[in-house]
Amino acid sequence: MVPLYLLLVFGSGALVGAFGYRLYSANTVNAEQSQKKSPEALRQRYLKDYESRLKLNPDQMQKLVVILDETRAKYKATHDSIDPEMKRIAAEQRERINAMLDDTQRVEYGKMLEERERRRKQSSSGR
């Protein structure tokens, strides 16, 4: 009977230790990974990667920069043209949800929207 108790004690210790180690290692974060890189830093890394892996010459690098600049401008123009319509659709959704709720639910829904907006602002200010 004693060997069984010893086995249980050591086995449970091993399980707790493994669980604790996994919990500890899952929560440690590399500081470099947790920091968001600026768009310009990402662009520079992108350019260096293309230059080194594709062995681009200076003329090709200059053309790549022009292509990236033109693409960025097109993305921005498309986003700017679509943004008002996306905001209208989101407002319509909020109105429809609000219409189906009772007074108590509307108050809570308003709080939910405020919390979401606060989180959105915090995440965009962290960029």
N, C-alpha and C positions, 0 to 999 in steps of 0.2 A: 504494500500500500504506500509506503514511504517513497519508493521510486516513482510512483504515479504522481504524487504530490510535487515532487521535485521537478518532474517533467512538465507539469502544469505551470509551476512557478517560473521556470526558465523559459518555457514556451510563451507564456503571457508577457514576460519581460522582453523577449525578442520581438513580439508583435508590437508592443508599445514603443519600443525603440525604433523599429522600422517605420511605424506610423509617424512618430515625432520627427525623424529624419526627413521623411517625405514632406511633411508639413513645413518644416524649416526650409528645405531646399526649394519648395514651390513658391515660397514667399520672398525669396531673395531675388533682387532685380539688378541687372547691370545698369548703372547710372547712365552710361552712354546710350543704351537702348531706350531708356525711359524719356530722354530729352528729344523733343521733336526738332527736326532739322528745318531750317528756313528753306523756302522755295529756291532761293539763290544757291544755297549750299547743295541742295539736291541737284540743281541744274549743273553746277560745277562738277559734281561727282559723275553725273550722267555724261557730260562732255569728256571728262578724263577717261571714263570707261570706253567710250566709243573710240577715242583717239588711240588708246593703247591696244585694245582688242582688234580693232579694224586697221590699225596702222595708218591712220589718216594723215595726209600731208597738210601743211598750213592752209592751202587753198580749199581743200575739202573741209577743214575745220571751220573756215569762214563761211562756206556754203551751208554747213550744218547749223551754225548759229543763226543764219538768215532763215532757214527752214523752221527752226524752233521758235524764233521770234514771230514769224508769220502764223504759225500754228497757234501759238499762245493768243495772238490777237483774234484769230477766228474763234477759238474757244470762248474768249471773253465776250465777243460780239454775240455769239449764239446764246451764251448764258444770260447776257443782259436783255436779249430779246424775249427769252423764255421766262425769265424771273417773274415779271408781273402776272403772267398767266398762272404760274405755279402758286403764287401767293393768293390769287383769286380762287383757285381750286381748294387750297388749304382753308381759306376763310369760309367757303361754301360747306366744306366738311364740318368745320366747327359749328356753323349755324345749324346744320341738319342734326348733328349729335345733340346740341343744346335743345333743339325743339322736341326731341323725344324724351328728355329727362324731366323728372319732377323737380320742384324747387330745391329740395335738399340735395339731390344729385347734381343740380346745376352749380351749387356752391362748391361742392367737392370737385367737380369738373373744372371750374375756374381755378381752383388751387392747383390741380394737376397741370393745367396749361401754364400757370405761372412758374411752377417748379421746373417744367420742361424748358421754358424760355430762359430761366436762370442758369440751368445746366448748359444750355446751348451757348449762352454768352460767356460762361466760364471756360468752356472748351475752346471757343473761338479766340478768346483773349490769351489763352495759353499757347497759341500757335506762333 
